[in-house]
Each structure stands twice: as C-alpha cells, then as structure tokens.
Amino acid sequence: MKFKIKKSKKNENRLQLLEEENKKLRETIQELSILNDIAIAISTTLSLDKIINLIVDKCIKHFEVEQGAIMLVENKREKHPALYTMVRRIDQTNYLMPYRLNEQLIEWMLNDSKPLIINDISKNKKFIKSDSSQFKIHSLVAVPLITKNRMIGVLALFNKKNKKGFTSGDQRLLSIIATESAQVIENARLYKQEQEFKRIKEELRMAFQIQRNLLPKELPSVKNYDIAAINIPARSVSGDYYDFEDSFKPDIYFCVGDVSGKGMPAALLAANLQATLRGQLFLNNSIGVILKNTNFILYNNSSPEKFATLFFSSLNYETHLLKYSNAGHNPPIFFKNNGDKIIRLKKGGMILGIMENSEYEEGEIKFEKDDLLVVFSDGITEAMNTNDEEFGEDRLIKAVKEKIGEDANTIVDYIVKQIRKFAEKRPQNDDMTIIAIKRKE
C-alpha cells in the first residue's frame, strides 16, 4: 500500500519564505563581508592610491562588473570644478578598453550629487550614443563620495555581468561603501597633499641654500672704488644671481643674471652658469667670446626651456676701463657727471641658451671720478604697487639721483627703501638684485 504525502499550500509558502530569508541572509552576509574587507584593508594604509585601488578592486569582484573607477573632484582656478579619474580598474578576466563617464553625466553628478543607475544606456538621454558605441558601456551605477556635506568624488561601476543589470540593492550597498570610504579617502588625500607640501618646502629650502651659496661671501675691496651689492629673494626661490671674481688683477669680473624657472631647477641652472663662466675666465678670452662659449655650453647641456639673461663685465681698476656684454638682461645704467648724463649699457646679444651659435658684441666705457654704475635685475623695475603699477626705470633713476653724492651702500639701500615705499603692502613677487660701483678718485 502506497502513501502519498500531499504538500499543503501552507507548507509551500513557508518553504518559499524560508528560501527568501536565506537568500536575504546570504546577501546580508556578503554585504557585511565586503564592508568588513574594505574597512580592514583601508585601515592598514595611509596611501591614497592603495586605498582607492582596494575599494575599486573589492567592488568589481563583489558586484561582478567589468570595470570600476573612482573620480575625485579637482578644484582649480577655473570657474567650475571638474572630475579627474584617480584610478580605474578592469576585471582581469577580460581585455577591455577603459570606460568613462561622459561630460553630461559628470556635470549631472557634480550638480546633483545623487546616486545614479542606468541599465540601458542606449535609451538614456544623459549619455552620448557615440561614446556608448565607442566604449561599449551598457549599464552603470554611480554614487557620490560625500564628506562634511561636500562631494569629493564619484564611485562608478560599469557593465553588470548578469542580464538583470544593477538593482536598487546594488545602489544602496555602493552608497554605503561610498559613505564609509569618503572620509578615509579625503584624509588620505589631505595626507598626500601634506607630504607633497613638505617635499616642496624642503626642495625650496635646499634651492634657497644653493642660491645663497652662489653669492660672494664678501665684496672685493678695490682701490679708488666703492662697491655695494644686494640680493633680496622673493617668497619662492627664483634665479637671480650675482658674482664677483677678483683673482685676475688688475681686472675684476662681475655679473648679474636671471635664470628661468623657480625652485631647485633655477638654483641648479644658476650654479651651472656660475661654474661655466668661471671656467671660461682661465682661457683669457674677451668678454664677448666668454659669453659666446657660455651660451654654447648652456644650450647643449640644458633643456630647451632653460635660459638666462646676463650682464657680464670686467673692470680694470688701473686703466678704469669697463668692458661688458649684455645677454638680454636689463640694460645697466651708467651715471656720468653726477647723473647729468645717463648711458644704458645695451651692447651684447641674445639671451643665453636660446640659440646654439650666438655672437655677443662687446662694449666699453671709462670710469671717471664720481661716475656710478647701477646693475639690476627685473625684480627692481617690475616691482608693483597695489594699483598694479610698476616701479619702472624712471623711478629707479630718480632714486639714484637723489643720493648720487652718497656712497654705493647708501644708494643701494635708498633704492630698496623707495621700492618698499612704492609697493606699500603688496608682497614682493620676484627676486631683487642690485650692484652699484662708484669711482671715488
């Protein structure tokens, strides 16, 4: 005799409910698992790159998608913020081109700061179809990374592998991950910025030290001549440089230069220029030939964006003859007859390092009693006040004439004082360098 056990409708409902509960439990366990994995992973490092890679890798695996990306908000000087891709990861089982959000979706995310699901991109007006065909994006889910009521980025996943597409549950879990991760990412980004700031600060300190060491420890003492010099660096280390060499008596060589760039590159270029010039002095060449050779060396041993302006000169303190050549520098001003006559020393040639073979014309002028030479960098004449006016050459000449009867140190100090007075509260934005040489007898 056979017995048949009939399944009651009630039992079937109970079984179905039990299966649904088990499914929800498994999903909850999986969700807790990925949240726990991410929490543990990101708590072990301060590296922004590692944190973001870990988050995206875990999301690709858990949500079973082809690609994932985190894009961070980049606030620059332009009117509107932008998103830049910090990291993009691809499922290694497939060779795929990288996917990306198009401009319309980026703008939408920046403006709305809300989660977004698209399961059929071809039917969505927010996505440009040409982009869809090119990068083969079928579906995506994107959620904002928000901390302290500010959106710092977007976490996006592309192309769910199953045919059902992304669900509201996917969006909910991804939003939780984004919420838990946002502050950690922001902290890591701030830490990275702090480390970069420290690196730049140390580089500037070293560049400043190099620049200071290039300047002569003391000025030459020359019979019948009064010499003063000053270099006032701006807040960022740039390339003003001056030098004296009195080992080739009765000639004294001196120069004022301004190299391109700022920071360490500028300091190293100035050091290279100084070493090249000093090496040329031992060849006993003329001023023009020294600049020609220096230009050739600088052109062939530095990158195209590296160049320098330079006024280079020699003064024979027995014949009182000044020989010079000007490589694109601000023309120094020669004051004769207590400033009644002004001569600008322009003869020379191209800026150093621009063209490989440049010729440099040599000029000369004789020092008479009370004649004064003022050599300066563009930080002097281009110093600006709060109305964006430049100090200019006319004000420089006026300041010199007001103290023309004084010694060189007094004249230099007075020029700086007048610039400070003119600039008012506007900070100095470029190095200021002055050399003043006056014949006493």
Buried (B, 14 or more C-beta within 10 A) or exposed (E): EEEEEEEEEEEEEEEEEEEEEEEEEEEEEEBEEBBEBBEEBBEEBBBBEBBBBBBBBBBBBBBBBBBBBBBBBEEEEEEEEBBEBBBBBBBEEEEBEEBBBBEBBBBBBBEEBEBBBBBEBEEBEEBBEEBBEEBBBBBBBBBBBBBEEEBBBBBBBBBBEEEEBBBEEBBEBBBBBBBBBBBBBBBBBEEBEEEEEEEEEEBBEBBBEBBEEBBEEEBBEBEEBBBBBBBBBBEBBBBBBBBBBBEEEEBBBBBBBBBBBBBBBBBBBBBBBBEBBEEBBEEEEEBBBBBBBBBBBBBEEBEEEBBBBBBBBBBBBEEBBBBBBBBBBBBBBBBBEEBEEBBEBEBBBBBBBBBEEBBBBBBEBEBEEBBBBBBBBBBBBBBBBEEEEBBBBEBBBEBBBBBBEBBBBBBBBBBBEBBEEBBEEBEBBBBBBBBBBBBEE
